[in-house]
Amino acid sequence: MSAYVAERLGKLRRMFLKFAYLPAFGVKTLPAHITHLTLSVHGAYEFIDIPRIMTSSLVSLTLSAIPLNFVWDKFTHGGVLEFNELRSLDLTFHVPYRSIPSGKTEDDLMWERYNKESTEVDEDGNKVSYVDSKTDNYKGNHKLKTISVKEHTPKYTVLKEGKRPRFPKLRHLQLNLYPGRLREFLRDIPLGQLLTLHISADLVAYKGVRLVGLDSLQSSNICYYSESKLRESPHANRFLAKVFAQPPHVRRLTVGTSSKCRLRLPPTVACTGIRRLKLTAQVSYADLPALLRQLPVLEYLYLQRTLFVEPPPLTHTPEEMARHFLAMDPRPVSTSLVKFAPDVLCRNATDEVVFYNIFMLIGRVPSLRVMKMFSFYSTHFLRELLPLLKIPELLKFIRHLAALEFKE
């Protein structure tokens, strides 16, 4: 098998390597004519066995489970590391076994010690014992029962100028599970020529990042993960403000957050040209009208984890619901939105609460034609809606709802 593969390496243009099997074939450097390369390793320790990679012909490059400090070490270059033909770059980084709390980096603490052995509860709720690293060596210490270790990952800034990459033709960038400071990494990326940008990272990684200068960007997918249990998160709110401050020519935007806290949408939006918006965040339905009014060409809206507003007491009958609706701001929320996919599987939300929140929004979207909703809920939705269609004053606001489609 080794001879068979080695003999045909000269004909390959696209290569997918999983778990770094290729070194077994005796190849120290991959062929220079490879244009599409995917390396998927089991862990960071396997990355060191990968052959040298030529940069000259690469058009698409995907690296999975790589350590931050090894990103460019496996690429051959003379003087300057230049990816002359690379259009698409997809990097998924190795994340240490022990998670790093939001607000910290792996370099913040290597060893946690106290002056004497003491039992405390860590951030995961586990009891651990510590000793002082200044007065006691942890090796051979009979008092030491457990030790808290955060795996050390060198900062991206350790790269020297000669080893920093250049991407003169890069158009698509995807960074997954980025463990360092994004600001340092993005300084090597020609942001002004990107067509698509996808980033998922810890919330703290976005510190100091400004999503500006994206002169050609058409599609953006920006997400963060965080273990914070705070009810309010100013860092997460600043994240949302940065995402919605992207340029107006962005057409597709996906925003993903993992915070369990209530988030607030920014008062002003710069990316007003969005046509498709996917928003996963615990923002309130009460804040959505102000957002939609700033997106005049939005055609598709997908919501997940959105917080419902509790209906007022006097909205139980169709007549009460109609009076409440007609007393609200009569201006349309959107005149461009065609398809709406609300999240109806929210915890502790009754059918009545779900219907109230969705109806109060879509009743002011006269352009709406399709609502993607789980079929088991659509029956209840229509049952609640039908009596409202018989109220003359309300009919002009909800006439378009008769054309809604419910899909799986």
For each residue, the residues with C-beta under 8 A, 3 or more apart:
1: 4 5
2: 5 6 24 25 26
3: 6 7
4: 1 7 8
5: 1 2 8 9 25
6: 2 3 9 25 26 27
7: 3 4 10
8: 4 5 11 12
9: 5 6 12 25 27 30 31
10: 7 31 33
11: 8
12: 8 9 15 31 33 34
13: 33 34 35 36
14: 34 35 36 37
15: 12 30 34 36 37 38
16: 38 40
17: 20 21 22 37 38 39 40 50
18: 21 40 41
19: 40 41 42 46
20: 17 23 39 41 42 46 47 49 50
21: 17 18 24 25
22: 17 25 27 30 50 51
23: 20 26 27 49 50 51
24: 2 21
25: 2 5 6 9 21 22
26: 2 6 23
27: 6 9 22 23 30 51
28: 51 52
29: 51 52 53 54 76
30: 9 15 22 27 34 37 51 52 53 54
31: 9 10 12 34 54
32: 54 56 57
33: 10 12 13 57
34: 12 13 14 15 30 31 37 54 57 58
35: 13 14 57 58 59 60 85
36: 13 14 15 58 59 60
37: 14 15 17 30 34 53 58 60 61 62
38: 15 16 17 61 62 63 64
39: 17 20 47 50 62 63 64 66
40: 16 17 18 19 62 64 65
41: 18 19 20 44 46 47 50 64 65 66
42: 19 20 46 65
43: 46 65 94
44: 41 47 65 66 67 70 94
45: 48
46: 19 20 41 42 43 49 50 65
47: 20 39 41 44 50 65 66 67 70 74 94
48: 45 70
49: 20 23 46
50: 17 20 22 23 39 41 46 47 53 74
51: 22 23 27 28 29 30 74
52: 28 29 30 74 75 76
53: 29 30 37 50 58 74 75 76
54: 29 30 31 32 34 57 58 75 76
55: 58 75 76 77 81 82 83 84 86
56: 32 84 85
57: 32 33 34 35 54 85
58: 34 35 36 37 53 54 55 61 83 85 86
59: 35 36 85 86 87 88
60: 35 36 37 86 87 88 90
61: 37 38 58 83 86 88 89 90
62: 37 38 39 40 90 91
63: 38 39 66 71 90 91 92
64: 38 39 40 41 92
65: 40 41 42 43 44 46 47 92 93 94
66: 39 41 44 47 63 70 71 91 92 93 94
67: 44 47 70 71 93 94 153
68: 71 93 94 153 154 155 156 179 180
69: 73 153 154 156 158
70: 44 47 48 66 67 73 74
71: 63 66 67 68 91 156
72: 75 81 159 163 164 165
73: 69 70 163
74: 47 50 51 52 53 70
75: 52 53 54 55 72 81 165
76: 29 52 53 54 55
77: 55 80 81 82
78:
79: 162
80: 77 162 166
81: 55 72 75 77 162 163 164 165 166
82: 55 77 165 166 168
83: 55 58 61 86 89 165 166 167 168 169 170
84: 55 56 168 169
85: 35 56 57 58 59 169
86: 55 58 59 60 61 83 89 167 169 170
87: 59 60 169 170 171 172
88: 59 60 61 170 171 172 174
89: 61 83 86 167 170 172 173 174
90: 60 61 62 63 172 174 176
91: 62 63 66 71 174 175 176 178
92: 63 64 65 66 176 177
93: 65 66 67 68 175 176 177 178 179
94: 43 44 47 65 66 67 68 177 179
95: 99 177 179
96: 99 100 106 150 151 153 179
97: 151
98: 149 150 151
99: 95 96 227
100: 96 104 105 106 150 179 202
101: 104 123 227 228
102: 202 203 204 226 227 228 235
103: 203 204 228 235
104: 100 101 108 109 204
105: 100 108 179 180 181 204
106: 96 100 150 151 152 153 179
107: 110 152 153 155
108: 104 105 150
109: 104 112 150
110: 107 149 150 152
111: 133 138 147 148 149
112: 109 130 148
113: 130 131 132 133 134 136
114: 117 118 130 131 132
115: 132 135
116: 131 132
117: 114 129 130 131 143 144 145
118: 114 129 130
119: 127 128 129
120: 127 128 130
121: 125 126 127 128
122: 125 126 127 128 148
123: 101 227
124:
125: 121 122
126: 121 122
127: 119 120 121 122
128: 119 120 121 122 145 146 147 148
129: 117 118 119 143 144 145 146
130: 112 113 114 117 118 120 147 148
131: 113 114 116 117 135 136 138 141 143 144
132: 113 114 115 116 135 136
133: 111 113 136 137 138
134: 113
135: 115 131 132
136: 113 131 132 133 141 143 144
137: 133 140 141
138: 111 131 133 141 144 147
139:
140: 137
141: 131 136 137 138 144
142:
143: 117 129 131 136
144: 117 129 131 136 138 141 147
145: 117 128 129
146: 128 129
147: 111 128 130 138 144
148: 111 112 122 128 130
149: 98 110 111
150: 96 98 100 106 108 109 110
151: 96 97 98 106
152: 106 107 110
153: 67 68 69 96 106 107 179 180
154: 68 69 158
155: 68 107 158 180 181 184
156: 68 69 71 159 180 181 184 185
157: 184
158: 69 154 155
159: 72 156 163 164
160: 163 164
161: 164
162: 79 80 81
163: 72 73 81 159 160
164: 72 81 159 160 161 188
165: 72 75 81 82 83 188
166: 80 81 82 83 188
167: 83 86 89 170 188 189 190
168: 82 83 84 190
169: 83 84 85 86 87 193
170: 83 86 87 88 89 167 173 189 190 193 194
171: 87 88 193 194 195 196
172: 87 88 89 90 194 195 196
173: 89 170 189 194 196 197 198
174: 88 89 90 91 196 198 199
175: 91 93 178 182 185 198 199 200 201
176: 90 91 92 93 198 200
177: 92 93 94 95 200 201
178: 91 93 175 182 185 199 200 201 202 205
179: 68 93 94 95 96 100 105 106 153 201 202 205
180: 68 105 153 155 156 184 185 205
181: 105 155 156 184 185 205 207 208
182: 175 178 185 186 199 201 205 206 209
183: 186 187 207 208 209
184: 155 156 157 180 181 187
185: 156 175 178 180 181 182 188 189
186: 182 183 189 191 209
187: 183 184
188: 164 165 166 167 185
189: 167 170 173 185 186 194
190: 167 168 170 193 194
191: 186 194 197 213 214
192: 213 214 215 216
193: 169 170 171 190 215 216
194: 170 171 172 173 189 190 191 197 214 216 217
195: 171 172 216 217 218 219
196: 171 172 173 174 217 218 219 220 221
197: 173 191 194 214 217 219 220 221 222
198: 173 174 175 176 220 221 222
199: 174 175 178 182 221 222 223
200: 175 176 177 178 223 224 225 256
201: 175 177 178 179 182 205 206 223 224 225
202: 100 102 178 179 205 224 225 226
203: 102 103 206 224 225 226 228 233 235 236 239 259
204: 102 103 104 105 207 235
205: 178 179 180 181 182 201 202 209 224
206: 182 201 203 209 224 239 242
207: 181 183 204 235
208: 181 183
209: 182 183 186 205 206 242
210: 242
211: 214 220 222 242 243 245 246
212: 245 247
213: 191 192
214: 191 192 194 197 211 217 220 246 247 250
215: 192 193 247
216: 192 193 194 195 249
217: 194 195 196 197 214 220 246 247 249 250
218: 195 196 249 250 251 252
219: 195 196 197 250 251 252 253
220: 196 197 198 211 214 217 243 246 250 252 253 254 271
221: 196 197 198 199 253 254 256
222: 197 198 199 211 243 253 254 255 256
223: 199 200 201 254 255 256 257 258 280
224: 200 201 202 203 205 206 236 239 256 257 258
225: 200 201 202 203 258
226: 102 202 203 233 236 257 258 259
227: 99 101 102 123
228: 101 102 103 203 233 235 236 259 260 261
229: 260 261
230: 233 261
231: 261 262
232: 261 262
233: 203 226 228 230 236 237 259 261 263
234: 237 238
235: 102 103 203 204 207 228 238 239
236: 203 224 226 228 233 239 240 257 259 261 263
237: 233 234 240 241 263 264 266
238: 234 235 241 242
239: 203 206 224 235 236 242 243 257
240: 236 237 243 244 255 257 263 264 265 266 281
241: 237 238 244 245 266
242: 206 209 210 211 238 239 245
243: 211 220 222 239 240 246 253 255
244: 240 241 255 265 266 269 270 271
245: 211 212 241 242 266 269 270 271
246: 211 214 217 220 243 250 253 270 271
247: 212 214 215 217 250 270 271
248: 270 271 272 273
249: 216 217 218 273
250: 214 217 218 219 220 246 247 253 271 273 274
251: 218 219 273 274 275 276
252: 218 219 220 274 275 276
253: 219 220 221 222 243 246 250 271 274 276 277 278
254: 220 221 222 223 277 278
255: 222 223 240 243 244 277 278 279 280 281
256: 200 221 222 223 224 280 281
257: 223 224 226 236 239 240 263 280 281 282
258: 223 224 225 226
259: 203 226 228 233 236 263 281 282
260: 228 229 282
261: 228 229 230 231 232 233 236 282
262: 231 232 282 283 284 307
263: 233 236 237 240 257 259 281 282 283
264: 237 240 283 287
265: 240 244 283 287 288 290 291
266: 237 240 241 244 245 269
267: 290
268: 294
269: 244 245 266 272 291 294 295
270: 244 245 246 247 248
271: 220 244 245 246 247 248 250 253 274
272: 248 269 294 295 296 297
273: 248 249 250 251 297
274: 250 251 252 253 271 277 295 297 298
275: 251 252 297 298 299 300
276: 251 252 253 298 299 300
277: 253 254 255 274 295 298 300 301 302
278: 253 254 255 302 304
279: 255 283 301 302 303 304 306
280: 223 255 256 257 303 304 305
281: 240 255 256 257 259 263 305 306
282: 257 259 260 261 262 263 305 306 307
283: 262 263 264 265 279 287 288 306 307
284: 262 287 288 306 307 309
285: 288 306 307 308 309 357 360 361
286: 289 309
287: 264 265 283 284 290 291
288: 265 283 284 285 291 292 306 333 361
289: 286 292 293 329 333 361 364
290: 265 267 287 293 294
291: 265 269 287 288 294 295
292: 288 289 295 298 301 333 334 337 365
293: 289 290 331 333 334
294: 268 269 272 290 291
295: 269 272 274 277 291 292 298 334 336
296: 272 335 336
297: 272 273 274 275 336
298: 274 275 276 277 292 295 301 334 336 337
299: 275 276 336 337 338 339
300: 275 276 277 337 338 339 340 341
301: 277 279 292 298 337 339 340 341
302: 277 278 279 341
303: 279 280 306 341 342 343
304: 278 279 280 343
305: 280 281 282 343 346
306: 279 281 282 283 284 285 288 303 342 343 346
307: 262 282 283 284 285 346
308: 285 346 349 353 354 356 357
309: 284 285 286 356 357 360
310: 353
311: 315 352 353 356
312: 315 324
313:
314: 320 323 324
315: 311 312 320 321 324 356
316: 320 321 352
317: 320 321
318: 321 322 387 388 390 391
319: 322 323 391
320: 314 315 316 317 323 324
321: 315 316 317 318 324 325 356 359 388
322: 318 319 325 326 388 391 393 394
323: 314 319 320 326 327
324: 312 314 315 320 321 327 328
325: 321 322 328 359 360 363 394 397
326: 322 323 330 393 394
327: 323 324
328: 324 325 360
329: 289 364
330: 326 364
331: 293 364
332: 335 364 365 366
333: 288 289 292 293 337 361 364 365
334: 292 293 295 298 337 364 365 367 368
335: 296 332 365 366 367
336: 295 296 297 298 299 367
337: 292 298 299 300 301 333 334 340 365 367 368
338: 299 300 367 368 369 370
339: 299 300 301 368 369 370 371 372
340: 300 301 337 362 365 368 370 371 372
341: 300 301 302 303 371 372 373
342: 303 306 358 371 373
343: 303 304 305 306 346
344: 349 354 358 373 374 377
345: 374
346: 305 306 307 308 343 349 354
347:
348:
349: 308 344 346 353 354
350: 353 354
351: 354 355 377 380 384
352: 311 316 355 356 384
353: 308 310 311 349 350 356 357
354: 308 344 346 349 350 351 357 358 377
355: 351 352 358 359 380 381 384 385
356: 308 309 311 315 321 352 353 359 360
357: 285 308 309 353 354 360 361
358: 342 344 354 355 361 362 381
359: 321 325 355 356 362 363 384 385 388
360: 285 309 325 328 356 357 363 364
361: 285 288 289 333 357 358 364 365
362: 340 358 359 365 368 371 401
363: 325 359 360 397 398 401
364: 289 329 330 331 332 333 334 360 361 397
365: 292 332 333 334 335 337 340 361 362 368
366: 332 335 397 400
367: 334 335 336 337 338 400
368: 334 337 338 339 340 362 365 371 400 401 404
369: 338 339 400 403 404 405
370: 338 339 340 404 405 407
371: 339 340 341 342 362 368 404 405 406
372: 339 340 341 406 407
373: 341 342 344 377 378 381 406 407
374: 344 345 377 378 408
375: 378 379 406 407 408
376: 379
377: 344 351 354 373 374 380 381
378: 373 374 375 381 382 406
379: 375 376 382 383
380: 351 355 377 383 384
381: 355 358 373 377 378 384 385 406
382: 378 379 385 386 406
383: 379 380 386
384: 351 352 355 359 380 381 387 388
385: 355 359 381 382 388 389 398 401
386: 382 383 389 390
387: 318 384 390 391
388: 318 321 322 359 384 385 391 394 398
389: 385 386 394 395 398 401 402
390: 318 386 387
391: 318 319 322 387 388 394 395
392: 395
393: 322 326 396
394: 322 325 326 388 389 391 397 398
395: 389 391 392 398 399
396: 393 399
397: 325 363 364 366 394
398: 363 385 388 389 394 395 401
399: 395 396 402
400: 366 367 368 369 403
401: 362 363 368 385 389 398 404
402: 389 399
403: 369 400
404: 368 369 370 371 401
405: 369 370 371
406: 371 372 373 375 378 381 382
407: 370 372 373 375
408: 374 375
